[in-house]
């Protein structure tokens, strides 16, 4: 394999304008994924993200098969999965069982729909691994609307959701409706997954909605710095992944996941060194 197949920056001045929409989508997804990922980690919903992404993939694939809007299909699939998890998976044990059932079902239905789809193979592959040039103007507008809904909703519920996440029993005693908050958050998570699937693909959405927040939590416990770091890490992974994928002409997801993983390894290393220094004092 020629190294230039993976990294090739010779035509960047000509290629970057072609992915302007993808770059804007990356900024939106980094902001949404970084913020919502903090609660995904703290509420132990990492496994649920994967389950929702499989149903999102199934919804997108079915809508693609019938010539309908893929983004809307992805949203329908995500919200369906999120609603099932939120209503039936109140306890962690039940939630994990439900997700484990949803994942193979969603993946199987999605693969069936893609197998029946007579169109270009790139459209099929992109739903799983992401496509750097797939974000046209209508799709960017859809992503912007979804991102705005998620961000505005998160701002509104941030404080009570944080309270319920850190100490649900005390929050409930203070009058916070933790059950409703939990359902609302999982539905917002479903929207975030639907948005992310359009760019990074269904199989590797965890790199955007989980890994940046996991890295941030390794470096800080601050309620301010954790979301700031999480968004920053998601931004570096998304924009860096898009720019690297542009050079190689390959799917975006391997680059995004690799950058996210490297950030996580660095964060773990810093956390380990910091812990050793504190013990030695």
N, C-alpha and C positions, 0 to 999 in steps of 0.2 A: 504494500500500500504506500502510495506517495504521501508524504507529510503535508503537502500542499492541498490534499483533498480535505484535510481537517482544518487547517489554518491557512488562509490565503487572503492577504489584505491588499492585493494589487489594484483592485477595482473599487475600493471603498467609496471614493468620491462619487462614483456613478451609482453604486448600489444603495447607499444609505437613504437617499430620497425615496427609494422603492419600499422601504420598511418604516416610514415615518409613522404610519398608523400603528404598527406593531410596537414601536417605541412608546407611543402615548398609551397604548394598552398595557404595556409593561409597567409604566408609572402608576396607572390606576390599580392594577392587580397587586403591585408591591405595597401600595398604601392599604388596600383592603385586606390582603393576605397577612401583612405584618401586624395589623391591629387585631384582626379576628383570631389570628393564630395564638395570641397571648392567652385568650380565654379557652381556646381549644386545648392548650397544654394544661392550664390550671384546672379545667373541668374534666380532664382525662378523656377527650373526645378524638384523639388521634386516629384510632381505629375506625371511628364513625366517618371521618373524612374520606377514607378509602371506600367505605360502603356507599356513601352518597355519590362519590365520583363514578362508581360502576353503574348506578342507575342513571346518572347524568349522561354517561356514555350511551346507555341503552336508549334513552329518550332522544338524544341527538341522532343516533343511527336510524331509529325508526322514522323520524321526521325526514331524514335524508332519503330514505328508501321511498317515501311517498311524495317527495318533491316539496316538502314544507320547510319552514324556517328552522334551521339547525339550532340556532341560539335559543329559540323558544322551546324546541324539543328538549334541549339540555336543561333549561329551567324547569320544565314540567317534570322531567325525571328526577332532578335534584330535590325539588320541593316535595315530590311524592315520597322519596326515600327519607327526607328530613322529617316529614310529618309522621311517618311510621315509626322512626327511631324516637322522636320526641314523645309520642303518645304511648307507645308500648314499651319503650326502653327507659323507664323511670329509674330503675336500679341498674348499677354498672353491670352486674352479671346478666340481667335480661338484655341490656343494650348490646353487649358483646355477642350474645347468641343471635339476636336479630340481625346485626350487621353481618355476621358470618353466614347467615342464610341469604341476605340480600346480595352480597358480593357475587357469588357464582351465578345467581339467577340473572342479575343485571348484565354481567359479562356474557353469559350465554345468549341472552336475548339480543344484545348488541351485536355479537359476532354473527348470529343468524341474520339479522337485518343487513349487515354489511355483505354477507355472502350472497344475499339476494339482490343487492344493489348493483345495477348494470353500469354505473358511471365510472369515472376515473379512479384508479387505485390510490392516487394521492389523497383523495378525499377520505377514503377509508382509513389509510394509515395516519392521517392527520388527527383524527378523532382520538386515537390512542396515544400518539407521541407528540402532537403539536405541529403546527405549520407556521413558519416565520412570515410567509406572505399571505396568510389566510385572512388577515384582518383588513377587510375592505371598509369603506365609509359606513355602510349600514351596520356592519358588525361592531365597529368602533362606537357608533352611537348607542347600540344596545348595551355594550359593555359599560359605557358612561352612565347610562340610566340605572343599570343594576348596581354599579359601584356607588352612585349617589344615594340610592335607596339604603344600601348597607351602611354607608358611612353616616348618613343622617340618623338612621335608627340606632347605630352604635353610640353616637354622641348623646342621644336622648336617654338611653338605658344604661350608659356606662357606669355611673356611680352605684345604682341599685344592683346592677349585674355584678360589679366588682365585690360589693358587700356580700351578695348571695354566694359568690364563688369562694370567697375567703372563709366565710363562716355562715353556712346556710341556716343552721339552727337559730343562731342569734338574729339573723336577718328576718327569718320567719316570725320570731318573737316580737320583732320591732314593726311588724305589719307589712313586710315586703312579701309579695306574692311570688315566691321562688318557683313554684310550678309553672306559672304563666311565663315568667322570665326565661325559664329553661326552654320552653317550647319556642318562644320568640327567637331566642338566640340560635337554636338549632335550625330554624327556618332561615335566618340570616346566613348561617353557615352554608345552607343549601344553595342560596343565591351566590355566595362567594365561590363555591365549588363550581357552579355552572359557568361563572365568568372565567375562572381559571382554566377549565377544561378546554375552552375555545383556543387558548394560546399554548399551554404546556401539555395538553393531552390528558386523558383520563387516568392513565397508568401511573403518572409521575406527579400528580397534583400535590402530593404530600411535601414535595420539595419547596413549595410556595406557601402552603398553609400550616406547616408544622415545623420544618427545619429552622427557618429564621427565628421563630419564637423560642424554640428549644435552645438555640445558640445564645440568644439574649438572656435567657434565664440562667445560663451557665456563668454569665458575666456580672449579673446584677439581680437584686431582689427589689429594687426600687420600683414603685408603681408608676413613676414618671419615665425612668430610663429604659425599662424593659420594653414598653411599646415603641419608644424612639429607636432603640437598637434593632428591634425586630423589623420595623419598617425599613431601616437603613440596610440591613442584611438582605431583605427581600428585594430591595431596589438594586443592590449590587448584583445579586444573582440573576434577576430578570433582565436588566439592561446589558449586563456583561454577557449573559447567555445569548441574547438576541444579536449582539455585535459579533460574537464569535461564530454563531451559527451562520451569519451572513457571509463571513469569510469562507467557510467551508461548504456552504450550500447544503447543509445537513439539517435534520430536524432539530428544533430548539431544545427539546427536553434533556438530551444528554449533557449539554453545556450548562443549563440551569441547575440540574441536579448535582453536577460535579462541583460547581462553584458553591452551592449551598452546603454540600458535604465538607468541602475544604474549610469553609467558614466555621462549621460546627466543630471540626477537628481542632482548629486554632483556638476556638472558645474553650473547648475541653482542656486543651493544653494550658491555657492561661489560668483556668480555674484550678487545675491540678497544681501548678507552680505556686499560685496564691495560697492554696491550702497548705502546702509544704512550708512555705515561709511563715504562715501564721502559727503552725505547730512548733517550729523551731524557735519562736520568740519566747 
